[in-house]
Amino acid sequence: MKNRILAPTLAILILGTTSLGLHAHGTKEHTPRQHVVKEQTGWGIAGEPEQANRTLEVVMTDDMRFTPSAVQVSEGETVRIVVRNAGQIMHELVIGDREALQEHAELMLRFPDMEHDEPYMAHVPPGETAEIVWTFNRAGEFEFACLLPGHYQAGMLASVRVESQQVAGTAPNAPRSMQ
């Protein structure tokens, strides 16, 4: 009887996480995306590499920190984020709002072998780099975080402030200095 109830519940959990755009983490090596699906999120949309007007380097370390720990962009700006893992263990960078990141971090604790392949996520093995091109087309306060089990809970997150165009006073994709 327990198996009859458990199996459908597990199937719903698995299908539910898949519908959120989450996939298995596992140990397989991630390959560069051949085609990026552009889906609007509350924190932006995948950008085109040729439209990026600024490159932001983000370094991840085993002390569960990102450098820089805070970034600022203008609404509409497309940024190439080069993510470098300077540590000895796997890390990732996931862009999102606080609620989505907390929810995903909780799922990662329950299902540590989850894998995802969304354009706002980069999985970076030790000593390697990855890249995200993202258009921040929503003003607000967002974050990027490492959602591997224990990393987020240890404070591995950084703030992303996206200023409204009216506040920033700049046109989208206008050249700006690196922050």
Backbone as CSV, one residue per row, in Angstrom:
resi,resn,N_x,N_y,N_z,CA_x,CA_y,CA_z,C_x,C_y,C_z
1,MET,0.817,-1.192,0.000,0.000,0.000,0.000,0.863,1.260,0.000
2,LYS,1.927,1.251,0.829,2.799,2.428,0.903,3.424,2.724,-0.457
3,ASN,3.850,1.678,-1.177,4.478,1.878,-2.481,3.508,2.488,-3.482
4,ARG,2.231,2.156,-3.386,1.230,2.715,-4.303,1.060,4.215,-4.081
5,ILE,1.203,4.659,-2.871,1.088,6.087,-2.558,2.406,6.793,-2.842
6,LEU,3.509,6.183,-2.470,4.819,6.794,-2.633,5.184,7.011,-4.100
7,ALA,4.923,6.050,-4.952,5.299,6.166,-6.364,4.643,7.370,-7.039
8,PRO,3.311,7.559,-6.927,2.709,8.742,-7.544,3.209,10.046,-6.933
9,THR,3.451,10.051,-5.624,3.956,11.256,-4.960,5.336,11.604,-5.491
10,LEU,6.195,10.614,-5.606,7.526,10.833,-6.143,7.459,11.303,-7.586
11,ALA,6.575,10.717,-8.376,6.412,11.128,-9.771,5.970,12.576,-9.857
12,ILE,5.067,12.985,-8.985,4.603,14.386,-8.981,5.749,15.304,-8.616
13,LEU,6.551,14.939,-7.610,7.696,15.760,-7.233,8.680,15.892,-8.382
14,ILE,8.984,14.792,-9.042,9.937,14.817,-10.147,9.383,15.635,-11.300
15,LEU,8.150,15.383,-11.687,7.546,16.146,-12.777,7.388,17.604,-12.398
16,GLY,7.077,17.868,-11.142,6.928,19.248,-10.682,8.220,20.012,-10.785
17,THR,9.348,19.391,-10.400,10.614,20.088,-10.500,11.016,20.260,-11.950
18,THR,10.663,19.318,-12.821,10.971,19.463,-14.238,10.196,20.625,-14.833
19,SER,8.943,20.794,-14.425,8.155,21.897,-14.964,8.672,23.239,-14.499
20,LEU,9.440,23.273,-13.388,10.046,24.514,-12.933,11.305,24.836,-13.716
21,GLY,11.677,23.977,-14.649,12.898,24.195,-15.401,14.105,23.604,-14.717
22,LEU,13.905,22.721,-13.750,15.005,22.113,-13.032,15.187,20.702,-13.542
23,HIS,16.396,20.284,-13.638,16.691,18.952,-14.132,17.665,18.297,-13.152
24,ALA,18.153,17.116,-13.434,19.039,16.406,-12.510,20.423,17.038,-12.482
25,HIS,21.068,17.149,-11.293,22.413,17.716,-11.162,23.474,16.700,-11.529
26,GLY,23.428,15.557,-10.915,24.302,14.439,-11.258,25.767,14.789,-11.370
27,THR,26.513,13.870,-11.956,27.953,14.052,-12.102,28.366,14.200,-13.549
28,LYS,27.403,14.155,-14.464,27.776,14.274,-15.869,28.311,15.672,-16.148
29,GLU,29.230,15.736,-17.080,29.827,17.008,-17.438,28.834,17.819,-18.271
30,HIS,28.711,19.091,-17.960,27.812,19.957,-18.719,28.528,20.414,-19.985
31,THR,27.814,20.373,-21.068,28.383,20.830,-22.332,27.783,22.182,-22.680
32,PRO,28.488,23.000,-23.470,27.941,24.298,-23.843,26.605,24.131,-24.551
33,ARG,25.712,25.069,-24.304,24.395,25.009,-24.920,24.486,25.267,-26.415
34,GLN,23.817,24.427,-27.187,23.772,24.626,-28.632,22.727,25.668,-28.988
35,HIS,21.603,25.640,-28.265,20.515,26.570,-28.526,19.949,27.019,-27.189
36,VAL,19.942,28.306,-26.959,19.430,28.839,-25.713,17.954,29.168,-25.882
37,VAL,17.135,28.612,-25.019,15.713,28.914,-25.038,15.518,30.230,-24.286
38,LYS,14.929,31.196,-24.974,14.696,32.502,-24.352,13.325,32.508,-23.714
39,GLU,13.332,32.494,-22.404,12.089,32.519,-21.654,12.181,33.651,-20.638
40,GLN,11.205,34.543,-20.670,11.203,35.663,-19.741,11.050,35.155,-18.310
41,THR,11.910,35.647,-17.417,11.803,35.345,-15.998,11.539,36.655,-15.267
42,GLY,11.313,36.581,-14.002,11.125,37.786,-13.197,12.382,38.610,-13.059
43,TRP,13.542,38.050,-13.416,14.828,38.736,-13.277,15.515,38.961,-14.620
44,GLY,14.856,38.676,-15.722,15.434,38.959,-17.036,15.227,37.832,-18.023
45,ILE,16.044,37.863,-19.075,15.937,36.895,-20.165,17.327,36.650,-20.750
46,ALA,17.522,35.468,-21.317,18.812,35.157,-21.944,19.137,36.211,-22.991
47,GLY,20.386,36.622,-23.028,20.820,37.641,-23.978,21.604,37.047,-25.125
48,GLU,21.800,37.851,-26.134,22.617,37.467,-27.287,24.048,37.935,-27.047
49,PRO,25.033,37.054,-27.240,26.425,37.427,-26.986,26.859,38.705,-27.705
50,GLU,26.406,38.888,-28.933,26.831,40.081,-29.683,26.202,41.368,-29.145
51,GLN,25.187,41.259,-28.281,24.555,42.440,-27.700,25.147,42.820,-26.338
52,ALA,26.013,41.987,-25.800,26.617,42.284,-24.497,27.560,43.467,-24.640
53,ASN,27.359,44.459,-23.815,28.215,45.640,-23.875,29.182,45.705,-22.709
54,ARG,29.069,44.737,-21.803,29.940,44.747,-20.637,30.213,43.314,-20.229
55,THR,31.422,43.083,-19.762,31.788,41.772,-19.228,32.029,41.925,-17.740
56,LEU,31.416,41.057,-16.984,31.563,41.043,-15.542,32.205,39.719,-15.167
57,GLU,33.354,39.764,-14.515,33.981,38.533,-14.050,33.554,38.286,-12.613
58,VAL,33.072,37.076,-12.363,32.658,36.663,-11.021,33.508,35.455,-10.645
59,VAL,34.148,35.545,-9.489,35.010,34.468,-9.002,34.313,33.772,-7.838
60,MET,34.305,32.437,-7.877,33.729,31.626,-6.809,34.868,30.900,-6.091
61,THR,34.769,30.846,-4.761,35.818,30.190,-3.981,35.217,29.216,-2.987
62,ASP,36.069,28.360,-2.450,35.625,27.339,-1.509,35.292,27.900,-0.130
63,ASP,35.532,29.199,0.098,35.062,29.798,1.348,33.604,30.240,1.211
64,MET,32.967,29.748,0.124,31.534,29.963,-0.150,31.210,31.437,-0.349
65,ARG,32.035,32.089,-1.179,31.840,33.505,-1.481,31.982,33.750,-2.971
66,PHE,31.309,34.810,-3.413,31.461,35.334,-4.767,32.217,36.649,-4.677
67,THR,33.044,36.918,-5.662,33.684,38.224,-5.791,33.421,38.699,-7.205
68,PRO,32.737,39.824,-7.355,32.264,40.730,-6.311,31.032,40.176,-5.613
69,SER,30.745,40.729,-4.437,29.590,40.282,-3.664,28.342,41.100,-3.980
70,ALA,28.511,42.155,-4.777,27.369,42.982,-5.190,27.689,43.584,-6.551
71,VAL,26.682,43.599,-7.421,26.833,44.227,-8.737,25.615,45.099,-9.008
72,GLN,25.828,46.068,-9.888,24.750,46.957,-10.276,24.722,47.041,-11.792
73,VAL,23.532,46.929,-12.366,23.348,47.046,-13.806,22.137,47.932,-14.058
74,SER,21.993,48.373,-15.286,20.836,49.171,-15.676,19.790,48.282,-16.320
75,GLU,18.545,48.611,-16.103,17.450,47.886,-16.725,17.638,47.895,-18.239
76,GLY,17.545,46.724,-18.854,17.734,46.590,-20.294,19.161,46.249,-20.695
77,GLU,20.086,46.292,-19.768,21.491,46.025,-20.073,21.743,44.528,-20.265
78,THR,22.528,44.195,-21.299,22.945,42.822,-21.546,24.387,42.677,-21.092
79,VAL,24.622,41.718,-20.206,25.937,41.543,-19.585,26.445,40.126,-19.846
80,ARG,27.712,40.037,-20.227,28.404,38.745,-20.331,29.027,38.509,-18.954
81,ILE,28.574,37.457,-18.282,29.093,37.130,-16.953,30.040,35.945,-17.117
82,VAL,31.315,36.189,-16.876,32.329,35.138,-16.940,32.515,34.646,-15.508
83,VAL,32.165,33.380,-15.291,32.159,32.797,-13.953,33.366,31.887,-13.821
84,ARG,34.264,32.220,-12.873,35.484,31.439,-12.687,35.456,30.764,-11.320
85,ASN,35.673,29.455,-11.314,35.747,28.693,-10.076,37.208,28.599,-9.662
86,ALA,37.581,29.396,-8.652,38.956,29.394,-8.147,39.133,28.377,-7.026
87,GLY,38.117,27.577,-6.774,38.176,26.601,-5.689,38.578,25.217,-6.152
88,GLN,38.448,24.276,-5.232,38.806,22.879,-5.476,37.582,21.975,-5.597
89,ILE,36.380,22.565,-5.434,35.143,21.795,-5.535,34.208,22.469,-6.540
90,MET,33.201,21.726,-7.007,32.218,22.250,-7.948,31.427,23.393,-7.318
91,HIS,31.179,24.424,-8.114,30.310,25.526,-7.711,29.417,25.860,-8.893
92,GLU,28.401,26.667,-8.629,27.534,27.134,-9.697,27.100,28.563,-9.406
93,LEU,26.664,29.234,-10.451,26.082,30.556,-10.305,24.695,30.486,-10.917
94,VAL,23.696,30.852,-10.116,22.310,30.858,-10.553,21.757,32.245,-10.271
95,ILE,21.227,32.908,-11.285,20.624,34.232,-11.126,19.152,34.042,-10.798
96,GLY,18.612,34.857,-9.899,17.195,34.776,-9.591,16.772,35.797,-8.571
97,ASP,15.499,35.732,-8.210,15.047,36.552,-7.100,15.170,35.712,-5.835
98,ARG,15.082,36.358,-4.708,15.319,35.663,-3.432,14.389,34.466,-3.250
99,GLU,13.122,34.649,-3.566,12.143,33.574,-3.376,12.473,32.358,-4.241
100,ALA,12.761,32.572,-5.516,13.074,31.453,-6.412,14.354,30.742,-5.980
101,LEU,15.365,31.507,-5.572,16.624,30.898,-5.151,16.448,30.095,-3.864
102,GLN,15.700,30.624,-2.910,15.472,29.891,-1.662,14.705,28.597,-1.925
103,GLU,13.694,28.678,-2.775,12.907,27.494,-3.115,13.773,26.440,-3.794
104,HIS,14.599,26.888,-4.723,15.476,25.959,-5.442,16.526,25.364,-4.495
105,ALA,17.065,26.188,-3.587,18.061,25.693,-2.630,17.463,24.592,-1.753
106,GLU,16.201,24.765,-1.346,15.535,23.738,-0.546,15.364,22.446,-1.339
107,LEU,15.017,22.566,-2.628,14.906,21.376,-3.480,16.258,20.683,-3.622
108,MET,17.310,21.464,-3.735,18.651,20.888,-3.880,19.051,20.101,-2.630
109,LEU,18.620,20.557,-1.465,18.912,19.801,-0.243,18.203,18.454,-0.255
110,ARG,16.970,18.430,-0.777,16.199,17.179,-0.826,16.629,16.283,-1.973
111,PHE,17.040,16.885,-3.084,17.419,16.139,-4.287,18.797,16.617,-4.746
112,PRO,19.864,16.251,-4.041,21.195,16.794,-4.325,21.767,16.442,-5.698
113,ASP,21.200,15.460,-6.378,21.718,15.088,-7.693,20.982,15.781,-8.839
114,MET,20.201,16.807,-8.523,19.494,17.541,-9.575,20.497,18.240,-10.495
115,GLU,20.122,18.357,-11.726,20.923,19.056,-12.724,20.023,20.054,-13.409
116,HIS,20.553,21.179,-13.781,19.754,22.153,-14.496,20.566,22.686,-15.656
117,ASP,19.862,23.124,-16.654,20.517,23.641,-17.851,19.725,24.842,-18.357
118,GLU,19.563,25.805,-17.486,18.855,27.022,-17.831,19.867,28.100,-18.190
119,PRO,19.485,29.072,-19.012,20.444,30.096,-19.437,20.895,31.032,-18.322
120,TYR,20.240,31.007,-17.169,20.648,31.845,-16.036,21.432,31.043,-15.001
121,MET,21.954,29.884,-15.408,22.721,29.009,-14.524,24.036,28.608,-15.191
122,ALA,25.106,28.595,-14.401,26.396,28.112,-14.897,26.984,27.172,-13.852
123,HIS,27.362,25.978,-14.278,27.986,24.970,-13.418,29.458,24.954,-13.777
124,VAL,30.316,25.176,-12.773,31.727,25.369,-13.077,32.594,24.435,-12.239
125,PRO,33.228,23.461,-12.898,34.155,22.578,-12.178,35.358,23.368,-11.652
126,PRO,36.072,22.819,-10.673,37.236,23.497,-10.107,38.236,23.919,-11.187
127,GLY,38.706,25.156,-11.082,39.733,25.657,-11.996,39.230,26.041,-13.375
128,GLU,37.938,25.962,-13.627,37.407,26.258,-14.954,36.542,27.505,-14.944
129,THR,36.121,27.924,-16.141,35.234,29.072,-16.282,34.023,28.685,-17.123
130,ALA,32.976,29.451,-16.959,31.758,29.304,-17.759,31.241,30.709,-18.020
131,GLU,30.233,30.789,-18.864,29.734,32.098,-19.255,28.212,32.109,-19.315
132,ILE,27.645,33.213,-18.858,26.214,33.481,-18.979,26.091,34.829,-19.675
133,VAL,25.218,34.926,-20.676,24.890,36.221,-21.272,23.443,36.476,-20.899
134,TRP,23.221,37.561,-20.161,21.909,37.807,-19.590,21.479,39.247,-19.810
135,THR,20.221,39.420,-20.188,19.637,40.747,-20.321,18.781,40.993,-19.093
136,PHE,19.180,41.976,-18.308,18.460,42.344,-17.094,17.366,43.339,-17.474
137,ASN,16.236,42.830,-17.944,15.170,43.708,-18.444,14.073,43.957,-17.420
138,ARG,14.347,43.681,-16.170,13.425,43.954,-15.074,14.201,44.689,-13.982
139,ALA,13.706,45.848,-13.579,14.346,46.583,-12.482,14.031,45.878,-11.168
140,GLY,14.942,45.961,-10.221,14.687,45.384,-8.905,15.937,44.858,-8.239
141,GLU,15.715,44.183,-7.137,16.790,43.576,-6.347,16.768,42.074,-6.587
142,PHE,17.875,41.543,-7.073,17.987,40.127,-7.370,19.273,39.612,-6.738
143,GLU,19.579,38.352,-6.989,20.788,37.749,-6.428,21.349,36.736,-7.400
144,PHE,22.601,36.387,-7.179,23.083,35.142,-7.751,23.640,34.328,-6.604
145,ALA,23.496,33.012,-6.757,23.824,32.116,-5.660,24.351,30.800,-6.186
146,CYS,25.073,30.102,-5.324,25.446,28.711,-5.590,24.449,27.876,-4.802
147,LEU,23.688,27.062,-5.521,22.621,26.296,-4.884,22.994,24.839,-4.630
148,LEU,24.263,24.502,-4.805,24.689,23.153,-4.440,24.438,22.972,-2.943
149,PRO,24.030,21.790,-2.512,23.676,21.590,-1.108,24.744,22.104,-0.145
150,GLY,24.291,22.964,0.761,25.166,23.540,1.783,25.818,24.849,1.390
151,HIS,26.000,25.101,0.107,26.698,26.310,-0.325,25.854,27.562,-0.066
152,TYR,24.598,27.535,-0.499,23.698,28.670,-0.279,23.517,28.908,1.218
153,GLN,23.358,27.822,1.965,23.159,27.905,3.405,24.391,28.480,4.101
154,ALA,25.559,28.338,3.494,26.798,28.886,4.052,26.997,30.347,3.644
155,GLY,26.050,30.890,2.886,26.130,32.306,2.515,26.700,32.576,1.140
156,MET,26.704,31.578,0.264,27.264,31.766,-1.068,26.222,32.405,-1.982
157,LEU,26.088,33.736,-1.827,25.188,34.515,-2.660,25.710,35.940,-2.749
158,ALA,25.259,36.630,-3.764,25.657,38.021,-3.992,24.431,38.787,-4.475
159,SER,24.452,40.092,-4.271,23.295,40.896,-4.669,23.492,41.478,-6.064
160,VAL,22.370,41.594,-6.767,22.343,42.197,-8.097,21.258,43.262,-8.065
161,ARG,21.662,44.497,-8.216,20.700,45.600,-8.240,20.542,46.053,-9.683
162,VAL,19.306,46.011,-10.174,19.008,46.452,-11.531,18.232,47.757,-11.414
163,GLU,18.904,48.847,-11.795,18.289,50.166,-11.702,17.347,50.408,-12.860
164,SER,16.219,50.996,-12.550,15.267,51.394,-13.571,15.927,52.382,-14.518
165,GLN,15.564,52.345,-15.789,16.145,53.279,-16.762,15.897,54.722,-16.352
166,GLN,14.759,55.008,-15.759,14.477,56.367,-15.334,15.446,56.802,-14.235
167,VAL,15.812,55.872,-13.348,16.750,56.173,-12.273,18.172,56.223,-12.801
168,ALA,18.518,55.246,-13.622,19.894,55.137,-14.108,20.250,56.270,-15.063
169,GLY,19.267,56.747,-15.839,19.542,57.827,-16.780,20.381,57.416,-17.966
170,THR,20.447,56.103,-18.252,21.225,55.626,-19.386,20.327,54.777,-20.271
171,ALA,20.667,54.727,-21.507,19.926,53.874,-22.455,20.360,52.426,-22.245
172,PRO,19.482,51.470,-22.562,19.874,50.068,-22.458,21.117,49.803,-23.308
173,ASN,22.004,48.982,-22.765,23.244,48.579,-23.429,24.193,49.727,-23.710
174,ALA,23.998,50.871,-23.040,24.982,51.946,-23.167,26.243,51.490,-22.439
175,PRO,27.426,51.738,-23.019,28.656,51.286,-22.374,28.787,51.842,-20.962
176,ARG,29.168,50.970,-20.032,29.383,51.365,-18.649,30.642,50.684,-18.175
177,SER,31.233,51.248,-17.150,32.437,50.633,-16.611,32.071,49.346,-15.903
178,MET,33.049,48.438,-15.790,32.823,47.150,-15.144,32.647,47.351,-13.654
179,GLN,31.694,46.656,-13.059,31.462,46.749,-11.607,31.684,45.425,-10.979
